[in-house]
Amino acid sequence: MRQGVLAAAAGVMAQSVSAQSMGTVAYSPLAAQSVPTLSEWALIAMAAVLTACAYRTMKRQGHAALKVLAAGLLACAAFVGAQWSAPALAVMGPAEVVLDQAAGGTGHLPHKTALFFGDRFYVYTVQNTTSQPQRITALTPATGGQFKVPTGYSPQCTVGLILQANEVCYLRLYNASMPS
């Protein structure tokens, strides 16, 4: 009975330790940027010019060539939608810190046992999973933790770094004197 109580207490303690955050990554979206496009009037003018060119070509002797060209364009349009081969993409492992709020927020560094044994370092992968660029605004380690340069990993997460959609950066946390 006593061993059961001790095992239950150890389980509760392990869950509370694993639930604690080892630090945070604060982020926010970039300011809205305009995308250059043709205005609706420019599109209407372009459609009118193309219509006039098509009408003139149909009135000339070469209208048979236009019909062949139109059939060829239709065939090309049909084949463009077909996927001839799938691109080979390397799939990255899941990121530990996910920036998933389009309006910005805070990502928490999860507890890792490597911070308390051996060399007491751990390299976190931070990924922007939103559809828009996000700027890292603050990096805060838990009490007793220090951020170090992640040797062999690039790019390093730094304050001011802009992560595009699905882009990652790396953060190395050193446990100088974190409570376990």
N, C-alpha and C positions, 0 to 999 in steps of 0.2 A: 504494500500500500504506500509506504513511504517513497519507494522508488518511482511509483506512478505519479505521485505529487511532484517529485523533483523533475521528472521528465516533462510533465505539463508546464512547470515553471520555466524550465529551460526552453521549451517551445515558444512560450509567450515572450520570453526575453529575446530569442532569436528573431521573432517576427517584428518586435519593436525596433531592434537594431537594423534589420533589413529595410524597414519602412522609413528610416530617417534619411533625410537628404544630405548628400555630401557637398552640396553647393548649388548655385543657381546660375542660369544663363538668361539674362533679360534681353528682349529683342523687340523691335518695332518695324513696321513697314516703312518703305521709302515714301517720300511725297509723291502724289499722283503726277504722272508725266503724260503729256499729250502724245498721241501716235499720229504721224503724218499720213493722211489719206486724201484721196480725191474727193472734192465736194460733190454733192448730188448734181449740181449744175454741170460740172466737168464730165461726170458720167453720162448725163443726158446728151451733152454735145458730142461725146465720143460715140455714143450709140447712133446719133443722127448722121455723123460722118460715115460710119460703117454701113448704115442703111443706104445712104446715097451711093456709096461705092458698089454695093451689091446690086442696086437697081441699074446703075450704068452698065455693069458687067453683064447683067441678064439681057439688056437691050442690044448688046453688041453681038457679033457673030460667035464669040467664044463662050456662049452660055452653056454649051455641053461640057466644057472644061470646068465650069463652075459647079455643075451638078456632080461631076466626078470628085472635085475637091470637097464639096459638102459631104458626100458619102465617105470619103477618106477621113474627114474630121470627125464624123459621127463614129466611125470604127475606132479611131484613136481614143475618143472620149470613153468609149465602152471598155477599151483595154486598160486605160489609166486606172480605173477603179479596181482592176484585178491585182491581187498581190502575187507577184511572180516569185519572190523569195522573201523569207522573213530575215530581218537583220539579226546578226548575232550580237547579243548584248550581254555583257558581264553583269551578273546580279550581285549586288553588294549585300553583305550581311545586315541585319537590322541594327539601326542606330540606337544607342542607349539614351541619348537626349534628342527628343523630337520637338522641333519648332513647328507646331501644327495650328496655331491660331493666326489667321490672316490679319487680324487687327493688332497683333503683337501680344506679348505676355511674358511668361517666365517658364523656362524649362529646368527641371530638377535633375541633378546628378544622382543616380541611384547608388545605394550602398554596394560596394564591391569588397569581397574578403581580401583581395590582393592588397588593399590599402593597409591592412593590419598584419600582414605576414610578409616575409621575404624582404624585398627591397622597398616595400611600402609605396609603390607607384602604381598608377593605373591610367591608361590612355582612353579617354571617352571619345566616341564618335558623335558629333552633333550634326543633325540633318534638318534642313528646311523642307518640310513636306507641304508647304502651302504653294499656291500657284503664282505667288508674287515674291519679288526680292525682299529680304528681311535684313535689317542692320542689327548687329549685336551691340547693345547699349551698355551692358554691365556684366561682369564676371565676378561672382562672389563665392569664394570657397567657404566651407563650414569652418567653425572655430578650430584652429590647429592645422588647417590645410593650407597648402601653397600651390599655386599654378606654376608649372615649369614648361620650358620649351619641349614639345613632343618630338624627340629625336627620331628621324626616319619617317615622320608623318607630315604631310603637307596638304593643304594650308593649315597654319596654326590659327585657332580661334583667338581673336583679339578684339578689344573694344573698338568699334568702328568698322569691322569687317562686314562686307555685304555678301550674304549668301543668296545666290539665285535659286530658283525653284529646283528642288531635289539635289542641291549641292550640299557637300559636307565639309566640315572642318574638324580639327582634332584638338583636344584639350587634355593635357597631362596634369594629373593631380598628385601631389606628394603629401603624405601624411607626416607632418612634422611632429604633431602631438595631439592628434584627434582622439577623443575618448572612444573606446571600442564599445 
